[in-house]
Amino acid sequence: MFNRIRTQLTIRNAAVLSVILISLNLSAYLIMKQMLFAQIDLSINNQKEMTMMTAVPAVSGISSGATLTMPAQKSLVFRMGQMDRPIIQLFWTKDDQPVPMIGSSEFSEKHYKQLEPQRFGDEPETVKVGNQYYRVLNVRNPDIPVLTGTDGTSYQITTQQLLSNVSAEIGMLNRLRNILLFGGFVGLLVAVAAGYYLANRALIPIRVSLDKQQQFVSDASHELRTPLSVIQAHTELLLRHPDHTVEQDSKHISTVLQEARRMSKLVGGLLTLARSDSNQLELELKPVRFDRIVQESVNKMQMLAEVKDVILHAEIDDSVPMNADEERLHQLLITVLDNAIKYTQEGGVIRVVCRKLAHSVHLEVEDTGIGIAPESLPHVFDRFYRGDKSRTRQEGGTGLGLAIAKWIVESHGGKIRVESKLSMGTQVLITFPI
């Protein structure tokens, strides 16, 4: 299952990274192209309305050694002076014929076919003529309506054509494109590797969560199987002697009732944790007096402490207001006090301290009980974790109390921690924001 998920995550991560990489490369190429041609187009447009021109033969050819194959149609070629970059001008008649002028032309008949005005619009365009690239702009109905050619004929000018050689810029763009393509290929390989790495990182919490879920189900099944087995066994014993009175089978009935209560408590704890995990359990927050809740909880557990011959002593500040769920706070305190009483021997002392600080409420429950082993201390809030499972089962514990207590504290924005030394006692420290 994880291999399939890893593959899917790798493909998705690589696809996202590849799209980002391709977008960046394409944007870089288009921005560079725009920057290069923007200045060229500006130079061409600056000459669009010029009327003072000098007629000279073109000196920079498009194809080396090219000759005009139409002697009767030599082109009128203008080279603009005092320009940011050289600009060639051609003039065309209404029949899309170039106007013949004195001088040799760098354009052949084939080249003229490629430069015919009907091929271009009114915006600058790039065209390849021979081995050279030109930026071409057509100016319809220019300010030179009539021009006399070498044959003495006057020609009606309908189109003025401005050309700028951009072969160097095209070569630069081609090199940039090749670099970006190579970089993109390398980037795709890196994206796949990064996607695989991210997929593995994403699977870590999933694996941990699944392991915890499987452990949780396993522990819950084990915990539920024990009371069910006991109930089944004692029920079968009752059925073997249907003539017995309730008094005669009171021991079996008492055991069944005890295990049913234990199972009910376990199911209630499981339901609470399941709802908390799915965020279905909401707190009913309202202003409460935490000092009163602590005192009430201590009073409720006082009788249990006296039965076990344990001294339960409380030091509680007056007027400790909080915004909290009163029922959950009662549950928290009963859980912590019950654990303290269970694991404190006869003659021991349990001390409960509630203090109101500047911005928080501090609760401390300290006992002189059996304590917790150092290797067990980091796991006290884990579900179903019990350092001494046989003792805990005899005491009626389920291993869910402190897990629920931690959820209650953290859902109120507080913190809880446990400090303990084996055979010396345990201290539970809880802090709530006011």
PyMOL commands that set and color helices and strands:
alter all, ss='L'
color gray80, all
select helices_A, chain A and resi 2-46+71-73+109-114+117-119+167-240+250-277+290-307+326-342+377-379+389-395+401-411
alter helices_A, ss='H'
color red, helices_A
select strands_A, chain A and resi 77-79+88-93+125-129+132-140+146-148+154-165+286-289+311-316+321-324+349-356+360-367+415-421+425-433
alter strands_A, ss='S'
color yellow, strands_A
deselect
rebuild
show_as cartoon
